[in-house]
Amino acid sequence: MPRLYARPNDDREDIDQPLNDDYAVLTGKTRLWELSYVCVVAVQAVIISGFTLGFTSPVLSELGDEREGYKSLEKTTYQDVFSITVLAGAMMTAPFGGWLFDYFGRKLSIILCSIPYTIGWLLIILTLATDGPAFRPLLFTGRFILGMGVGWTSVSGGLYPAEMSPQHLRGTFVVMNQLALTSGTFLGQIIGVYISYYWLAVIPLAMTLSFVAFSTTIKETPRWLMTRGRHTEARNILLWLRGPNYDVDQELQDIEDRLLSQKKLTLSEIVREFKKRSVYHSVILASTVMLFRQFSGVFAILFNAENIFKQADVSSPGLTSSLATGGVQIIASVIGLFIADLFGRRKLLIVSGLVMCLSHGVMGTYEYLNNRPYCHPPDDPNCKDHLYPLAIASIACYIASYTAGWGAIARLLLPELIPLRVRGVGIGISFFVSWGSTIFVAGLFDNYESAVRPWGAFWTFSFICFCSVIFVVMFIPETKGKSLEEIERSFKERSHILHK
């Protein structure tokens, strides 16, 4: 079969030499400014996504009082619907968003992410400015539409930086997605303390319009262009990204090796592709990673954080909880930028899982000791909780290890594990599982905690975190320092071995 991509210097003697994992370093430095620019612009949508999630807490705080009229969310049912609708929208849109990324390209799909954000925030603003029988239905509809944007963005956040970055910097730029998400959530929570929910909704709308303006200046990923036969354009973009001293032809050659026998896929061909062992094995692994990520108990920790600070007798426990947890998340995300490519993915997941397991175990022990009958006599102001420093330390350790480990690395693994031909669809399926499990955990946590008591819930999450470590040790390969094409090739070879 003829080559899809003909190197300008195909007569070189080293053309048939295997790809060196360190060729990015050996042949020249990447233009970090250009790469940083396109990745930072792309993750602006993730900041808006985080702001959407962080918007929940201050709005429920302001509308959740027992005021009269339709403009009230005082009932628990209304508050649950307000929280769940954004997650439901994200779950329903993630697989569809993945298909759009494969069909329309990464750049156009990122720009189209702004549509649900613009419509959703406009609807929220108009709804919050009025009152009447349609207030709650319109508010929940706006939240669902915003959730569609969140689900769409969850696919783009890791996929675009992964395909634009060289292998030795891929971890750093994909983990930037986690920093953007935690920063957006933190901004939504903190700004909501000082301004009304109406003006709080105006801010992300302005951010969305700014994102649209900047996103038109980013480039399409060379990998997607190669799948569409636009080889010259792919090479020019790589030269712009990497610089003249970088061996872009070697990188394009590696992509070509995965595309020689491939063509544009129809829907039926995508379904057939998922019947291949190397494909569905990788998607199952990626989805299981996201399942463990959501069942690791982050919801339980964040849910109980404010109660812990109340027991510690701090002033403004809600604000203090948001500042503490959000601050730790941002610091851990920044640390994650530097360690993602320094240590292996497996090591980070294993260490993170063990720390989360221990943190949940300590939190369970704290809840057990703190809920003994003689510790909380009814109406006894002299009964003090002397173990809260242990609980606060456990919360900080958990959030830091989750954010720098499973929170960031799980997203990084998705584009690394799933093959190029079905990468968008595969990542969409994985996030469908992720958002679905989030709804499941959020919806059942209260009932489960009531049934097994708080300490039982934390000990359950501790066991799940330990199982996640076993899963990583047994099934997740190390992807650090490997190109996306090399990882795909290794999965194909492994599937042949297992088939035999």
C-alpha positions as CSV (number, residue, x, y, z in Angstrom):
1,M,0.0,0.0,0.0
2,P,1.4,3.5,-0.9
3,R,2.4,5.8,1.9
4,L,-0.2,8.3,3.1
5,Y,2.6,10.7,4.1
6,A,5.8,11.1,2.0
7,R,8.7,12.5,4.0
8,P,10.6,15.3,2.3
9,N,13.8,13.4,3.0
10,D,12.6,9.8,2.4
11,D,16.1,8.9,1.1
12,R,17.7,9.3,4.5
13,E,19.5,6.2,5.7
14,D,17.8,6.2,9.1
15,I,14.2,6.2,7.8
16,D,13.6,2.6,8.9
17,Q,15.1,3.0,12.3
18,P,12.6,2.6,15.2
19,L,11.3,5.7,16.9
20,N,13.4,6.7,19.8
21,D,11.3,7.6,22.9
22,D,13.6,10.6,23.5
23,Y,13.7,11.9,19.9
24,A,11.8,15.1,21.0
25,V,14.7,16.0,23.3
26,L,17.5,14.8,21.0
27,T,16.4,16.6,17.8
28,G,15.4,20.0,19.2
29,K,13.3,21.9,21.8
30,T,9.6,22.3,21.4
31,R,8.3,25.9,21.0
32,L,6.7,26.0,24.5
33,W,5.1,29.4,23.9
34,E,3.0,28.2,20.9
35,L,2.1,24.9,22.5
36,S,1.2,26.7,25.8
37,Y,-1.0,29.2,24.0
38,V,-3.2,26.7,22.1
39,C,-3.5,24.5,25.2
40,V,-4.4,27.3,27.6
41,V,-7.0,28.6,25.1
42,A,-8.5,25.2,24.8
43,V,-8.8,24.6,28.6
44,Q,-10.7,27.9,29.0
45,A,-13.8,25.8,28.3
46,V,-12.7,23.6,31.3
47,I,-12.5,26.7,33.5
48,I,-16.1,27.5,32.5
49,S,-17.0,23.9,33.2
50,G,-15.6,24.1,36.7
51,F,-17.4,27.5,37.3
52,T,-20.6,25.7,36.3
53,L,-20.0,23.1,39.0
54,G,-18.9,25.6,41.6
55,F,-22.1,27.7,40.8
56,T,-24.2,25.1,42.6
57,S,-23.1,25.9,46.2
58,P,-23.7,29.7,46.4
59,V,-27.0,29.5,44.5
60,L,-28.4,26.8,46.8
61,S,-27.2,28.8,49.8
62,E,-29.1,31.9,48.6
63,L,-32.3,30.3,47.1
64,G,-32.4,27.4,49.7
65,D,-34.0,29.5,52.5
66,E,-37.6,29.3,53.3
67,R,-38.8,32.3,51.3
68,E,-42.2,32.5,49.8
69,G,-43.0,32.4,46.1
70,Y,-41.7,30.3,43.2
71,K,-38.2,31.7,43.5
72,S,-37.3,29.3,46.2
73,L,-35.4,26.0,46.4
74,E,-36.1,25.4,50.0
75,K,-37.3,21.8,49.6
76,T,-34.7,19.0,49.5
77,T,-36.2,17.7,46.3
78,Y,-35.7,21.0,44.4
79,Q,-32.1,21.2,45.7
80,D,-31.4,17.6,44.5
81,V,-32.8,18.3,41.1
82,F,-30.8,21.5,40.8
83,S,-27.6,19.6,41.6
84,I,-28.4,16.5,39.5
85,T,-29.6,18.1,36.3
86,V,-26.1,19.4,35.4
87,L,-24.6,16.0,35.9
88,A,-27.4,14.4,33.8
89,G,-26.7,16.8,31.0
90,A,-23.0,16.0,31.1
91,M,-23.7,12.2,31.1
92,M,-26.0,12.4,28.1
93,T,-23.7,14.6,26.0
94,A,-20.3,12.9,26.6
95,P,-20.7,10.1,24.1
96,F,-22.2,12.4,21.5
97,G,-19.5,15.0,22.1
98,G,-16.9,12.3,21.5
99,W,-18.4,11.4,18.1
100,L,-18.4,15.1,17.1
101,F,-14.7,15.4,18.0
102,D,-14.0,12.6,15.6
103,Y,-16.2,13.8,12.8
104,F,-15.8,17.6,12.8
105,G,-12.3,17.8,14.2
106,R,-10.9,18.9,17.5
107,K,-10.8,22.6,16.9
108,L,-14.3,23.1,15.5
109,S,-15.7,20.9,18.2
110,I,-14.0,23.0,20.9
111,I,-15.5,26.1,19.4
112,L,-18.9,24.5,19.4
113,C,-18.6,23.8,23.1
114,S,-19.5,27.5,23.6
115,I,-23.1,26.9,22.2
116,P,-24.6,25.1,25.3
117,Y,-22.7,27.4,27.6
118,T,-24.0,30.5,25.9
119,I,-27.6,29.2,25.8
120,G,-27.5,27.8,29.3
121,W,-26.1,30.9,31.0
122,L,-28.5,33.2,29.1
123,L,-31.4,31.1,30.2
124,I,-30.1,31.0,33.8
125,I,-29.7,34.8,33.8
126,L,-33.2,35.5,32.4
127,T,-34.7,33.0,34.8
128,L,-33.0,34.4,37.9
129,A,-34.2,37.9,36.9
130,T,-37.8,36.9,36.9
131,D,-40.3,35.0,39.2
132,G,-43.3,32.9,38.4
133,P,-44.6,29.4,37.9
134,A,-42.0,28.7,35.1
135,F,-39.1,29.7,37.4
136,R,-38.0,26.2,38.5
137,P,-38.6,24.4,35.2
138,L,-36.6,27.1,33.3
139,L,-33.8,27.0,35.9
140,F,-33.5,23.3,35.7
141,T,-33.6,23.4,31.9
142,G,-30.7,25.9,31.9
143,R,-28.8,23.7,34.3
144,F,-29.3,20.7,32.0
145,I,-28.1,22.6,29.0
146,L,-25.0,23.8,30.9
147,G,-24.4,20.1,31.8
148,M,-24.3,19.4,28.1
149,G,-21.5,21.9,27.8
150,V,-19.7,20.3,30.8
151,G,-20.0,16.8,29.2
152,W,-18.8,18.1,25.9
153,T,-15.9,19.9,27.5
154,S,-14.9,16.8,29.5
155,V,-13.9,15.1,26.2
156,S,-12.0,18.1,24.8
157,G,-10.1,19.0,28.0
158,G,-7.7,16.1,27.8
159,L,-7.9,15.1,24.2
160,Y,-6.7,18.3,22.6
161,P,-3.6,18.8,24.7
162,A,-2.7,15.1,24.4
163,E,-2.7,15.3,20.6
164,M,-0.9,18.6,20.4
165,S,1.9,17.9,22.9
166,P,5.1,15.9,22.3
167,Q,5.3,12.7,24.4
168,H,7.8,14.1,26.9
169,L,5.5,17.0,27.8
170,R,2.1,15.3,27.3
171,G,1.5,14.7,31.0
172,T,2.1,18.3,32.0
173,F,-0.2,19.8,29.4
174,V,-3.0,17.3,29.9
175,V,-2.9,17.7,33.7
176,M,-3.4,21.4,33.0
177,N,-7.0,20.3,32.5
178,Q,-7.3,19.4,36.1
179,L,-5.9,22.7,37.3
180,A,-8.4,24.5,35.1
181,L,-11.3,22.5,36.5
182,T,-10.4,23.1,40.1
183,S,-9.6,26.8,39.5
184,G,-13.0,27.3,37.8
185,T,-14.9,25.5,40.7
186,F,-12.9,27.5,43.3
187,L,-13.7,30.8,41.5
188,G,-17.4,30.0,41.3
189,Q,-17.6,29.1,45.0
190,I,-15.6,32.1,46.3
191,I,-17.0,34.8,44.1
192,G,-20.5,33.6,45.0
193,V,-19.8,34.5,48.6
194,Y,-19.5,38.2,47.8
195,I,-21.9,38.9,44.9
196,S,-25.5,37.9,44.1
197,Y,-26.3,34.7,42.2
198,Y,-27.6,36.9,39.3
199,W,-24.3,38.6,38.7
200,L,-22.5,35.3,39.4
201,A,-24.2,33.9,36.3
202,V,-23.1,36.9,34.2
203,I,-19.4,36.2,34.8
204,P,-19.3,32.8,33.0
205,L,-21.3,34.2,30.1
206,A,-18.6,36.8,29.6
207,M,-16.0,34.1,30.0
208,T,-17.7,32.1,27.2
209,L,-17.8,35.0,24.8
210,S,-14.1,35.6,25.5
211,F,-13.4,31.9,24.9
212,V,-15.1,32.0,21.5
213,A,-13.0,34.9,20.4
214,F,-9.7,33.2,21.4
215,S,-10.6,29.6,20.3
216,T,-10.8,30.7,16.6
217,T,-7.0,31.3,16.8
218,I,-6.0,27.8,17.8
219,K,-4.8,25.1,15.4
220,E,-6.3,21.8,14.5
221,T,-4.4,18.7,15.8
222,P,-2.0,17.2,13.3
223,R,-3.2,13.7,14.2
224,W,-6.8,14.4,13.2
225,L,-5.6,16.1,10.0
226,M,-3.6,13.0,9.1
227,T,-6.7,10.9,9.5
228,R,-8.4,13.1,6.9
229,G,-5.4,13.1,4.4
230,R,-4.4,16.7,5.0
231,H,-0.8,15.9,5.4
232,T,0.8,19.2,4.3
233,E,-1.4,21.1,6.7
234,A,-0.5,18.6,9.5
235,R,3.2,19.1,8.8
236,N,2.9,22.9,8.8
237,I,1.1,22.9,12.1
238,L,3.7,20.6,13.6
239,L,6.5,22.9,12.4
240,W,4.7,25.9,14.0
241,L,4.3,24.0,17.2
242,R,7.7,22.3,17.5
243,G,10.0,24.7,15.6
244,P,12.5,24.1,12.8
245,N,15.0,22.1,15.0
246,Y,12.4,19.5,15.8
247,D,12.1,16.3,13.7
248,V,8.5,16.7,12.7
249,D,8.8,14.2,9.9
250,Q,9.7,11.4,12.4
251,E,6.5,12.3,14.4
252,L,4.4,12.3,11.3
253,Q,5.9,9.0,10.2
254,D,4.9,7.5,13.5
255,I,1.3,8.7,13.1
256,E,1.3,7.4,9.5
257,D,2.3,3.9,10.7
258,R,-1.0,3.7,12.5
259,L,-3.0,5.0,9.5
260,L,-1.6,3.1,6.5
261,S,-4.6,0.7,6.4
262,Q,-7.1,3.1,7.8
263,K,-9.7,5.3,6.3
264,K,-12.5,7.6,7.4
265,L,-15.0,5.6,9.5
266,T,-18.7,5.4,9.0
267,L,-21.1,4.7,11.9
268,S,-21.2,1.0,11.0
269,E,-17.4,0.9,10.7
270,I,-17.1,2.5,14.1
271,V,-19.3,-0.3,15.6
272,R,-17.2,-2.9,13.8
273,E,-14.0,-1.3,15.1
274,F,-15.3,-1.6,18.7
275,K,-15.6,-5.4,18.2
276,K,-11.8,-5.6,17.9
277,R,-10.1,-6.8,21.1
278,S,-7.4,-4.1,21.1
279,V,-10.1,-1.5,20.9
280,Y,-12.7,-2.7,23.4
281,H,-10.1,-3.8,25.8
282,S,-8.6,-0.2,25.9
283,V,-12.1,1.4,26.2
284,I,-13.1,-1.0,29.0
285,L,-9.8,-0.2,30.9
286,A,-10.3,3.5,30.4
287,S,-14.0,3.3,31.5
288,T,-13.0,1.3,34.6
289,V,-10.4,3.8,35.5
290,M,-13.0,6.6,35.4
291,L,-15.4,4.3,37.4
292,F,-12.8,3.9,40.2
293,R,-12.1,7.6,40.1
294,Q,-15.7,8.6,40.8
295,F,-16.2,5.8,43.4
296,S,-13.1,6.8,45.3
297,G,-15.3,8.9,47.6
298,V,-14.4,12.5,46.7
299,F,-18.1,13.3,46.9
300,A,-18.2,12.0,50.5
301,I,-15.1,14.0,51.5
302,L,-16.4,17.3,50.1
303,F,-19.9,16.6,51.5
304,N,-18.5,16.1,55.0
305,A,-15.9,18.9,54.9
306,E,-18.2,21.7,56.0
307,N,-19.6,19.5,58.9
308,I,-16.0,18.9,60.1
309,F,-15.3,22.6,60.2
310,K,-18.5,23.2,62.0
311,Q,-17.4,20.8,64.7
312,A,-14.1,22.6,64.9
313,D,-16.0,25.8,65.9
314,V,-14.5,27.9,63.0
315,S,-16.3,31.0,61.9
316,S,-18.1,30.8,58.6
317,P,-17.6,27.0,58.1
318,G,-19.0,27.0,54.6
319,L,-16.5,29.7,53.4
320,T,-13.7,28.1,55.3
321,S,-14.5,24.7,53.9
322,S,-14.5,26.1,50.3
323,L,-11.3,28.0,50.8
324,A,-9.5,25.1,52.4
325,T,-10.6,22.3,50.0
326,G,-10.4,24.6,46.9
327,G,-7.0,25.9,47.9
328,V,-5.6,22.4,48.5
329,Q,-7.0,21.3,45.1
330,I,-5.3,24.2,43.2
331,I,-2.0,23.7,45.0
332,A,-2.1,19.9,44.3
333,S,-3.1,20.6,40.6
334,V,0.0,22.8,40.2
335,I,2.2,20.1,41.8
336,G,0.6,17.7,39.4
337,L,1.8,19.7,36.4
338,F,5.4,19.0,37.4
339,I,5.1,15.4,38.5
340,A,2.9,14.0,35.7
341,D,5.9,13.6,33.4
342,L,8.4,13.1,36.2
343,F,7.0,9.9,37.6
344,G,5.2,7.1,35.8
345,R,1.4,7.1,35.5
346,R,1.2,3.7,37.4
347,K,3.3,4.9,40.3
348,L,1.2,8.1,40.7
349,L,-2.1,6.1,40.6
350,I,-0.8,3.5,43.1
351,V,0.6,6.0,45.6
352,S,-2.5,8.2,45.2
353,G,-4.8,5.3,45.7
354,L,-3.0,4.1,48.9
355,V,-3.1,7.6,50.4
356,M,-6.8,7.9,49.6
357,C,-7.4,4.5,51.1
358,L,-5.6,5.5,54.3
359,S,-7.4,8.9,54.5
360,H,-10.8,7.2,54.2
361,G,-9.8,4.7,56.8
362,V,-8.8,7.5,59.2
363,M,-12.0,9.5,58.5
364,G,-14.1,6.4,59.2
365,T,-12.3,5.9,62.5
366,Y,-12.8,9.5,63.3
367,E,-16.5,9.3,62.6
368,Y,-16.8,6.1,64.7
369,L,-15.0,7.5,67.7
370,N,-16.7,10.9,67.4
371,N,-20.2,9.3,67.3
372,R,-20.0,7.3,70.5
373,P,-23.0,7.9,72.8
374,Y,-20.9,9.6,75.5
375,C,-19.2,11.9,73.1
376,H,-22.4,13.7,72.1
377,P,-24.9,13.9,75.0
378,P,-28.0,15.7,74.0
379,D,-27.7,19.5,74.6
380,D,-24.4,19.3,76.4
381,P,-22.3,22.3,75.4
382,N,-19.3,20.9,77.3
383,C,-18.9,18.0,74.9
384,K,-16.0,19.0,72.6
385,D,-14.7,17.2,69.6
386,H,-11.0,16.9,70.3
387,L,-10.3,14.7,67.2
388,Y,-11.1,17.3,64.5
389,P,-7.5,18.1,63.7
390,L,-7.1,14.4,62.6
391,A,-10.2,14.7,60.4
392,I,-9.0,18.0,58.8
393,A,-5.5,16.4,58.1
394,S,-7.2,13.4,56.5
395,I,-9.4,15.6,54.3
396,A,-6.3,17.6,53.2
397,C,-4.3,14.5,52.5
398,Y,-7.2,12.9,50.5
399,I,-7.9,16.0,48.4
400,A,-4.2,16.5,47.6
401,S,-3.6,12.9,46.6
402,Y,-6.8,12.7,44.6
403,T,-6.2,15.9,42.7
404,A,-2.6,15.2,41.8
405,G,-3.2,11.5,41.3
406,W,-6.5,9.9,40.3
407,G,-8.2,13.2,39.5
408,A,-5.6,14.3,37.0
409,I,-3.9,11.0,35.8
410,A,-7.2,9.3,35.1
411,R,-8.0,12.0,32.6
412,L,-4.5,11.8,31.2
413,L,-4.8,8.1,30.6
414,L,-7.9,8.3,28.4
415,P,-6.3,9.7,25.2
416,E,-3.2,7.5,25.9
417,L,-5.2,4.2,26.2
418,I,-7.8,4.6,23.5
419,P,-6.7,4.2,19.8
420,L,-6.7,7.2,17.4
421,R,-9.4,6.0,15.1
422,V,-12.1,5.9,17.8
423,R,-10.4,8.2,20.4
424,G,-13.2,10.7,20.5
425,V,-16.0,8.2,20.7
426,G,-14.0,6.1,23.2
427,I,-13.3,9.0,25.5
428,G,-17.0,10.0,25.2
429,I,-18.0,6.5,26.4
430,S,-15.6,6.7,29.3
431,F,-17.0,10.0,30.4
432,F,-20.5,8.7,30.1
433,V,-19.5,6.1,32.6
434,S,-17.9,8.7,34.7
435,W,-20.8,11.1,34.9
436,G,-23.3,8.3,35.3
437,S,-21.4,6.9,38.3
438,T,-21.2,10.5,39.7
439,I,-25.0,10.7,39.6
440,F,-25.3,7.2,41.2
441,V,-22.9,8.1,44.0
442,A,-24.5,11.6,44.6
443,G,-28.0,10.2,44.5
444,L,-27.4,7.2,46.9
445,F,-24.8,8.6,49.2
446,D,-27.3,10.0,51.8
447,N,-29.3,6.8,52.0
448,Y,-26.2,4.6,52.1
449,E,-24.6,6.7,54.8
450,S,-27.8,6.5,56.8
451,A,-27.8,2.7,56.4
452,V,-24.2,1.9,57.3
453,R,-23.5,5.1,59.4
454,P,-20.8,7.6,58.3
455,W,-17.9,5.5,59.4
456,G,-19.2,2.5,57.4
457,A,-19.4,4.7,54.3
458,F,-15.8,5.9,54.7
459,W,-14.6,2.4,55.3
460,T,-16.4,1.3,52.1
461,F,-14.6,4.0,50.1
462,S,-11.4,2.9,51.7
463,F,-11.9,-0.6,50.4
464,I,-12.8,0.7,46.9
465,C,-9.6,2.8,46.8
466,F,-7.6,-0.3,47.8
467,C,-9.3,-2.3,45.0
468,S,-8.4,0.5,42.5
469,V,-4.7,0.1,43.5
470,I,-5.0,-3.7,42.7
471,F,-6.6,-2.9,39.4
472,V,-3.8,-0.5,38.4
473,V,-1.1,-3.0,39.4
474,M,-2.7,-5.8,37.4
475,F,-4.1,-4.1,34.3
476,I,-2.8,-0.6,33.6
477,P,0.4,-0.4,31.5
478,E,3.0,2.4,32.0
479,T,2.5,5.1,29.3
480,K,5.1,7.6,30.4
481,G,7.6,8.5,27.7
482,K,5.7,6.7,24.9
483,S,4.0,8.2,21.9
484,L,0.3,7.7,21.5
485,E,1.0,5.5,18.5
486,E,3.4,3.3,20.4
487,I,0.8,2.8,23.2
488,E,-1.8,1.8,20.6
489,R,0.6,-0.6,19.0
490,S,1.4,-2.2,22.4
491,F,-2.4,-2.8,23.1
492,K,-2.8,-4.4,19.7
493,E,0.2,-6.8,20.4
494,R,-1.1,-7.5,23.9
495,S,-4.6,-8.4,22.5
496,H,-3.0,-10.8,20.0
497,I,-1.1,-12.5,22.8
498,L,-4.3,-12.8,24.9
499,H,-6.2,-14.1,21.9
500,K,-3.7,-16.9,21.4
